[in-house]
Amino acid sequence: MRYPKLLGTLLLIPVLACAGPSGSQANVSPSGPIHVPQNGDSYVPDLPVSRAPFEQVHASWKQRLDQPYVYLEHRGSYTETGTLIPALHRELAAQGLEASGAPFCLFYDDPALVPVSSLRSRACLPIAGARSPRSPLAYDVLPSTTVAYAYASGPYHEVPRMYPGIYRFMAHMNWVENGPIREMYLVPPSQGTSPEQLICEVQIPAAPRGNP
């Protein structure tokens, strides 16, 4: 599922620059289609895809709409959250529910401030409309909000290396973080999928500085 977008300024931000706004405004065209090996479908990002080592990050903003989803809660290392997605798919099928889009994870805490054992996260699948799933699944709605976002290609465990570029875009806009970080895994990893074919969209909820 793709959300309707209200696009803001596109900023090319060098990840290795000093803290604070940097780079210059630029009008650039989106990347070409990304082909999904399993079924031959194509996914076309609406921004250029940022690639490791993320020396440049192509960031913008949009208004995200409400998104119902089911999830498995996790407490502990963020490196473990994504491993819950296969179990999430199996439980969804066992309960006769159907995902309406790509899986995603939500990350609630700053690992620099919170002990690893206390980090809160969720492995999630979007669904259409309200549901009452059975345990161990739970249901929630990701609320409509303004998000800063960018696309990353490469191994999913390296996606956080792109975060500083999005935060610098937010600093340029005089925004602060206002909710959990969302990583959407738009191309599922599988046998025959190279790391360069993997695409992840990162969304960081944003609010004006001084008014979170």
SULFENJO-V403864 format. One record per residue. N is the residue number from 0. RES is the residue in three letters. PHI is phi in radians with two decimals (999 if undefined). PSI is psi in whole degrees, 0 to 359 (* if undefined). OMEGA is omega in radians with two decimals (999 if undefined). Layout:
N:RES:PHI:PSI:OMEGA + N:RES:PHI:PSI:OMEGA
This chain:
0:MET:999:134:3.07 + 1:ARG:-1.93:134:3.12 + 2:TYR:-1.41:146:2.93 + 3:PRO:-1.04:143:-2.99 + 4:LYS:-2.14:141:2.91 + 5:LEU:-1.95:97:-2.97 + 6:LEU:-1.35:140:3.07 + 7:GLY:-1.81:203:-3.14 + 8:THR:-1.18:138:3.04 + 9:LEU:-1.69:128:-3.09 + 10:LEU:-2.19:130:3.00 + 11:LEU:-1.56:117:-2.99 + 12:ILE:-2.12:116:3.06 + 13:PRO:-1.17:124:-3.09 + 14:VAL:-1.16:332:-3.07 + 15:LEU:-1.54:5:3.13 + 16:ALA:-1.26:167:3.08 + 17:CYS:-1.18:164:-3.14 + 18:ALA:-1.08:151:3.14 + 19:GLY:1.77:172:-3.08 + 20:PRO:-1.04:140:3.10 + 21:SER:-2.72:173:-3.14 + 22:GLY:1.43:186:-3.11 + 23:SER:-2.40:155:3.10 + 24:GLN:-1.18:143:-3.12 + 25:ALA:-2.64:145:3.01 + 26:ASN:-1.77:112:-3.10 + 27:VAL:-2.24:151:-3.12 + 28:SER:-1.49:152:3.11 + 29:PRO:-1.08:160:3.04 + 30:SER:-1.14:164:3.06 + 31:GLY:-1.22:178:-3.11 + 32:PRO:-1.12:143:3.04 + 33:ILE:-1.76:122:-3.07 + 34:HIS:-1.57:131:3.12 + 35:VAL:-1.59:116:-3.00 + 36:PRO:-1.06:327:-3.01 + 37:GLN:-1.11:320:-3.03 + 38:ASN:-2.28:3:3.09 + 39:GLY:1.37:359:3.11 + 40:ASP:-1.17:160:3.11 + 41:SER:-2.08:144:3.04 + 42:TYR:-2.09:128:-3.08 + 43:VAL:-1.96:104:3.09 + 44:PRO:-1.12:151:3.13 + 45:ASP:-1.63:4:3.00 + 46:LEU:-2.33:158:2.97 + 47:PRO:-1.02:143:-3.13 + 48:VAL:-1.44:131:3.10 + 49:SER:-1.49:138:-3.02 + 50:ARG:-2.17:148:3.10 + 51:ALA:-1.01:143:0.15 + 52:PRO:-1.49:22:3.05 + 53:PHE:1.04:42:3.04 + 54:GLU:-1.20:334:2.97 + 55:GLN:-2.22:137:3.10 + 56:VAL:-2.13:126:-3.14 + 57:HIS:-1.65:102:-3.03 + 58:ALA:-2.07:151:3.05 + 59:SER:-2.65:196:3.13 + 60:TRP:-2.45:162:3.10 + 61:LYS:-2.77:168:3.07 + 62:GLN:-1.74:114:3.13 + 63:ARG:-1.48:139:3.09 + 64:LEU:-1.56:164:3.06 + 65:ASP:-0.92:137:3.11 + 66:GLN:-2.30:107:3.01 + 67:PRO:-1.15:145:3.12 + 68:TYR:-2.75:159:2.98 + 69:VAL:-1.94:157:-3.01 + 70:TYR:-2.72:163:2.92 + 71:LEU:-1.98:127:-3.14 + 72:GLU:-1.37:146:3.08 + 73:HIS:-2.39:140:3.03 + 74:ARG:-2.22:118:-3.10 + 75:GLY:2.45:200:-3.05 + 76:SER:-1.00:137:3.10 + 77:TYR:-1.15:337:3.12 + 78:THR:-1.16:345:-3.12 + 79:GLU:-1.63:344:-3.00 + 80:THR:-1.09:313:-3.10 + 81:GLY:-1.11:336:-3.14 + 82:THR:-1.21:348:3.12 + 83:LEU:-1.43:348:-3.03 + 84:ILE:-1.11:317:3.08 + 85:PRO:-1.02:317:3.10 + 86:ALA:-1.12:325:3.10 + 87:LEU:-1.10:315:3.09 + 88:HIS:-1.05:315:-3.12 + 89:ARG:-1.10:316:-3.12 + 90:GLU:-1.18:323:3.11 + 91:LEU:-1.07:314:3.14 + 92:ALA:-1.13:321:-3.13 + 93:ALA:-1.12:332:3.14 + 94:GLN:-1.66:7:3.08 + 95:GLY:1.26:23:3.11 + 96:LEU:-1.78:160:-3.08 + 97:GLU:-2.30:133:3.09 + 98:ALA:-1.26:146:3.14 + 99:SER:-1.85:6:-3.12 + 100:GLY:-3.08:195:-3.06 + 101:ALA:-1.30:149:3.07 + 102:PRO:-1.15:156:3.08 + 103:PHE:-2.61:162:3.06 + 104:CYS:-2.13:148:3.07 + 105:LEU:-2.01:134:-3.11 + 106:PHE:-2.14:120:-2.92 + 107:TYR:-1.72:337:-2.97 + 108:ASP:-2.12:158:3.06 + 109:ASP:-1.54:115:-3.12 + 110:PRO:-1.06:340:3.10 + 111:ALA:-1.32:343:-3.07 + 112:LEU:-2.01:339:-3.03 + 113:VAL:-2.03:134:3.10 + 114:PRO:-1.01:147:-3.09 + 115:VAL:-0.95:319:-3.08 + 116:SER:-1.15:343:-3.09 + 117:SER:-1.86:1:-3.13 + 118:LEU:-1.11:134:-3.12 + 119:ARG:-1.84:133:3.10 + 120:SER:-2.68:169:3.11 + 121:ARG:-2.43:139:2.93 + 122:ALA:-1.71:128:-2.88 + 123:CYS:-2.31:153:2.96 + 124:LEU:-2.30:129:3.11 + 125:PRO:-1.26:145:3.08 + 126:ILE:-2.35:166:-3.14 + 127:ALA:-1.67:113:3.05 + 128:GLY:1.48:172:-3.10 + 129:ALA:-1.25:143:3.12 + 130:ARG:-2.45:162:3.06 + 131:SER:-2.19:77:-3.08 + 132:PRO:-1.23:158:3.06 + 133:ARG:-1.48:155:3.02 + 134:SER:-1.01:140:0.28 + 135:PRO:-1.56:0:3.12 + 136:LEU:-1.30:150:3.02 + 137:ALA:-2.28:164:-3.07 + 138:TYR:-2.13:143:3.07 + 139:ASP:-2.74:174:3.08 + 140:VAL:-2.17:124:3.02 + 141:LEU:-1.35:119:-2.96 + 142:PRO:-1.32:154:3.03 + 143:SER:-1.08:136:3.14 + 144:THR:-2.94:167:3.00 + 145:THR:-1.37:133:3.09 + 146:VAL:-2.25:142:2.86 + 147:ALA:-1.53:140:-3.04 + 148:TYR:-2.61:162:3.09 + 149:ALA:-2.81:163:3.13 + 150:TYR:-1.94:139:3.10 + 151:ALA:-2.12:142:2.98 + 152:SER:-2.00:154:-3.12 + 153:GLY:2.04:181:-3.12 + 154:PRO:-0.96:136:-3.04 + 155:TYR:-1.13:333:-3.14 + 156:HIS:-1.23:347:3.11 + 157:GLU:-1.67:357:-3.08 + 158:VAL:-0.99:321:-3.14 + 159:PRO:-1.02:342:3.09 + 160:ARG:-1.14:342:3.12 + 161:MET:-1.49:342:-3.05 + 162:TYR:-0.93:316:-3.09 + 163:PRO:-0.98:326:3.12 + 164:GLY:-1.14:321:3.11 + 165:ILE:-1.20:319:3.12 + 166:TYR:-1.12:326:3.10 + 167:ARG:-1.21:324:3.03 + 168:PHE:-1.07:317:3.12 + 169:MET:-1.11:322:3.10 + 170:ALA:-1.12:321:3.09 + 171:HIS:-1.07:324:3.13 + 172:MET:-1.48:357:-3.06 + 173:ASN:1.08:43:3.12 + 174:TRP:-1.93:158:3.02 + 175:VAL:-2.18:159:3.11 + 176:GLU:-1.12:140:-3.04 + 177:ASN:-2.50:47:3.13 + 178:GLY:2.66:176:-3.09 + 179:PRO:-1.20:145:3.04 + 180:ILE:-1.23:138:3.12 + 181:ARG:-2.02:126:3.00 + 182:GLU:-1.94:118:3.13 + 183:MET:-1.82:124:-3.05 + 184:TYR:-1.70:92:-2.93 + 185:LEU:-1.37:334:3.05 + 186:VAL:-2.10:113:-3.06 + 187:PRO:-1.25:136:3.07 + 188:PRO:-1.21:138:3.11 + 189:SER:-2.83:173:3.09 + 190:GLN:-1.07:130:-3.13 + 191:GLY:1.64:355:3.09 + 192:THR:-1.71:120:3.12 + 193:SER:-1.40:156:3.13 + 194:PRO:-0.98:327:-3.12 + 195:GLU:-1.18:341:3.14 + 196:GLN:-1.52:346:-3.13 + 197:LEU:-1.29:135:3.14 + 198:ILE:-2.26:127:3.10 + 199:CYS:-2.17:132:3.01 + 200:GLU:-1.72:126:3.09 + 201:VAL:-1.82:128:3.09 + 202:GLN:-2.11:131:3.05 + 203:ILE:-2.12:113:3.09 + 204:PRO:-0.98:139:-3.03 + 205:ALA:-2.32:148:3.06 + 206:ALA:-2.46:154:3.11 + 207:PRO:-1.00:140:3.12 + 208:ARG:-1.01:133:-3.11 + 209:GLY:1.55:356:3.14 + 210:ASN:-2.51:57:-3.08 + 211:PRO:-1.21:*:999
